[in-house]
Amino acid sequence: MNQMTLPRSYAPVSPDAHPGDPVHDAETLTEGGQRAVIRLGDQAYLLRITRQGKLLLTK
């Protein structure tokens, strides 16, 4: 999976984020589309970019 470094102005703003956490671009994960499948162990999750530009992760 591609990992990228973003300029400081794009640093994660989530209160749960920690310095040094990997940053992944959603448009890279979806290869320019709207959806990507993410696997965790034997489970598959669907990452979707909505028309409003928000992210949904569903099982």
Buried (B, 14 or more C-beta within 10 A) or exposed (E): EEEEEEEEEEEEEEEEEEEEEEEEEBEEBBEEEEEBEEEEEEEEEEBBBEEEEEEEEEE
